[in-house]
Amino acid sequence: MKHQLEILLETDDLVAINKPAGLLSIPDREQTEPSLKDLLLQKYGTIYTVHRLDKETSGVIVFAKNESSHKFLSKQFEERATEKTYNGLVLGQLYEPEGIIDEPIGEHPVKKGLMTIVRKGKPSITAFRLLESFPSYSWMEFKILTGRTHQIRVHMKHLGHSIVCDPLYGDGKPVLLSSFKKKFNLGKDVLEERPLLNRLALHARELRFTDPSAVVRSLEAPVPKDLRATLQQLEKHSGGNSKKILFS
């Protein structure tokens, strides 16, 4: 699969990309498929990892172009001096429109590669806010105050509202129009319904940080087409039961 790189910002010190879903941020151990870092290495020759996004998560990601900027940017992430905002579609309706999840996260004691809430895990804090409610789904905003592996996914599972299409912490099922549209019919000669969404419904929308030139940057990646289309269909076929939440 060829990936077109959408550059959000480029300076002498860094490059910020709107990463598409389905592309690894950095090479995995098997190196069986190209990663975003591989593509940037081809383009720039030298590139440094500052942070990462899960393969199926889309959105803003920053790489450093030199060692000094790598050190400068990495320190901000380590010291929680950045602001990271995500959007996500979760299963079910939330009782609380906003709140903070403060639960430590560590490796699963049995299942390799999975994270879970563990008493002796690393401190992990996620602030959440409900943006729009549907009969079977909720459109959310998340601000992560720590950067643990799978943090939002683990915390939302803990709340009982896993991210949609999450094969590790949810049911992994795609979003089908037939599941909420009344009188749904497949088109003529169509044998199987095509899902509205068949990937992790999580998007890194905004990243705020200070660059090595002491300029405060606030980078935003628009919500991708597949998520927008899913939300539009949910709004259209919710029978008047969708509700946008207004905050003062």
N, C-alpha and C positions, 0 to 999 in steps of 0.2 A: 504493500500500500504506500503510495506517495503522499507525503505530507507537505503542504505549503506552509511555510513559516510566516505567521502573522506577528510582525515585530511591533510592540507597543512603545518601546523606547530603546534608543541606542546612543551611548556616549562612548568616550575613549575608555571608560572604566567598566561598563556593564552593558548587558543586553537583556531586555525583558520581552518575553514571548507570551502570546495567548495560546497556551498549549491545548491542542484538540484532545478530546477523550479518545482512549485507545492507544495512545502513544506513551511509552515509558519515559520518565523524566531522565533517568540515568540507566546505564546498562545493568541488566540483571546478571546473576552468576552464570547462567547458561549462555548468555549472549547470543540467543537464537533469533533475536529480532532487533532492528535498529531502535535507538533511543533518541530523544531530543538532544541530549548531550553529544551523541555521535554526529548528528546533523550539524550541530553548531561547530564541532571540531573540524568538520569538512569545510565549513564556511570561513572560520576564523583561525584555524591552526592551533590556537591555545584557548582553553576555556576552563573555568573553575566552577564547581558545584557549590551553591550557597544554601539552597534548601531544595525540597522536592515535593511533587504532588503524586498521589497514587495514579497508576496507569489510566484508570477509567474516569478520573477527575479532570475536568477541563479548567482552563483559566490562567490567571497571572502567575508566571514563574520568572525568577531573575537568576542570571548567571553572571559571574565576574569575568572580566577579560584579562586581568593581571593579578599577581600575587598580593599586592598591597590592597587592592580593592576587595579581593576575596576575604582577606583578614578583617577589613573594615566592616563589610556587609555581614559576614558570618557572626561577628561579635554582637551586632544588633539583634539577630535572630536568637542567639544564645541568651542574651540579656532581656529578651521580650520587649525590645524597644521598637518593634514594628507593629503595625495594626493590620490584621488579616480578617477579611470579611468574605464569607461564603454564602451562597444560596443553595438550598436543597429541597427536594420534594420527599416527604416522609409518608409512611403508611399511617392511616387513621387520623382522628381529630384530637388535638391537644386540649386538655382542660385549662391549662395555664397559658395565657398568650405570650408571656415572657418569663425568663428565669435564668438561673445560673446553675450549671452542673459542675460540682466540685468533687470529682471522684478519681482516685489514683488509678493509673493504667500501667499494666505490665504484661509480659508475655504469658500466653495461656499455658497452664502447667502441663497440659496433655496434647492439645492440638497445635502442631508446629506451624508457624507463620501467622497464627492468630493472636490478637491482643484481647485483654479482658480487664474488668475491674478487679484489682487485687489490693488487699490492705497494705502490702509493702511495695506497691507500685510507685511510679513517679507521679508527683503532683500534676494534675491535669484539670484545666478549667475551661469550660465552654459556656459562653453566654448565648442564649437563643431568643428569637423573637418570631412570633407568628405573623406572616404577612397576608396570607389568604387561606381560607378554610373551605374545603370541599367535603362532600359526604363521606368519601373514603380516603382522602389525602389531605395533606397540609403543606403549603409552600412557606418555607422558612428562611430566616436570615440567621447566620451564626457568626460570632466573633470568637476566635480562639485566642486565649491568653497564654497558652502553652502550645508546644508543637509536637505532640506525641504521635507515633505511628497510628494511623486509623482513628485518630482521636474523636472526630465528630461521629464517625460510624459506630464506634464503641459506646459513646455516651448516649446516642439516640437509641441504640438497642437497649441500653440500661433503662431508658425512659419508657420503653415499650413501643417506640415509634421508629422502627428501622428506616434507613434511607431506601427509597424505592430502587428496585433492581439490584440490591446488594446481595451477591451470592455468598458472602462470608458471614455477614451479621444480620441478614434478613432472609426473605424467602427466594430472592433472586428472580422472581417472576416479572416478565415484561408488562408494560402498560398496554392493554388492548382497548380499543374504542368500544368493542362489543361488551366490555365489562361494565360500562356506565351509560352507553347510549341506548335509549329505548328504540325498539323496532329496528335494530341493526340488521342489515343484510349484506352479505358479500356480493360484490359485483359479478356480473355475468362472466363465466369462464375463469373466475378466481377461485382457486382450490383452497387456499389457506390465507388467513388474515395476517396482514403485515403489522407488527407492533408499532405503536406510536413512539415508544421508548423502550430500548433494550440494552441500556447501559446504566451504570451507577448515576443516579440523579443528583450529582453534587458538582458544584461549580465555584471555583475560587474567583470571586467577582472583583475584589479590590485589595490592593496591597499598598500600604503607606510606609515609607521608610526615608532615611536621609542618605543621599548618595555621597561618594567620597569628596565631592566639591562643596559639601555642606548645604546642598539644595534639598529641601523636603519634597519628595516625589509622592504623588498619589495616583497610582495607575489602576485603570479599570478595564476589565474585559466584559463586553456585553454578554448577556445570557445567550447561550448558543441556540441555534435554530431548532434543534430537536426538543429542547426543554421548553422553548417559547411555544412551539406548536402543540405540545402536550398540555400546557397551561391553557391555551386558547380553547382547546377541545373540552377540557374540564369545565371551563367557565361557560361554554356554549351549551353543554349537556348536563348541567347540574340541577336543572329544573328549578332554578331560582334559589337553590340552597348553597350557593357559593357566597362567601362573605369576606370582603377585604377589611383588614384590621387597621384602624387609624390610630396613630400615636401622637400625643401632644408634644 
